[in-house]
Amino acid sequence: MYNYFETTADIGIIAFGKTLEESFENSARGLSNIMVDIESIKKIEKHSFKVISEDLFGLLYDFLTELLILHDSELLIFSEFNVKIEKNECYELSCVAFGDRYSKDKYEPKEEVKAITYHRMEIIKNENCWKTQFIVDL
């Protein structure tokens, strides 16, 4: 679903999926798992949102940044993501995310993620899968 790779003072995520949407979902899982143990997150809260971008790199960046904003502003942490991506004039991503309100009493923190970066970002379609790669600033 996802792997990590070493960078100086940051961490990289490589996610895979049979579809572009599944690769984005696994990117989000990898992001959440940096912050807390994703397996421990209860699916109590449901949150829907959309992001629009001119290209796939911007779409991935905006999608993951929205998840960080929800974590920082509304104390939400997610473990399941249903992503739909459409291409019209721009790329539009619709997401329904399931998770819980974050608190240190419920979820032991792992790392604090400050931001998503474009550094070494990749979105590649191979014969049988999609791969997304990005670095998060800790």
Buried (B, 14 or more C-beta within 10 A) or exposed (E): EBEEEEBEEBBBBBBBBEEBBBBBBBBBBBBBBBBBEBEEBEEEBEBEBEBBBEEBBBBBBBBBEBBBEBBEEEEBBBBBBEBEBEEEEEBBBBBBBBBBEBEEEEBEEEEEBEEBBEEEBEBEEEEEBBBBBBBBBE
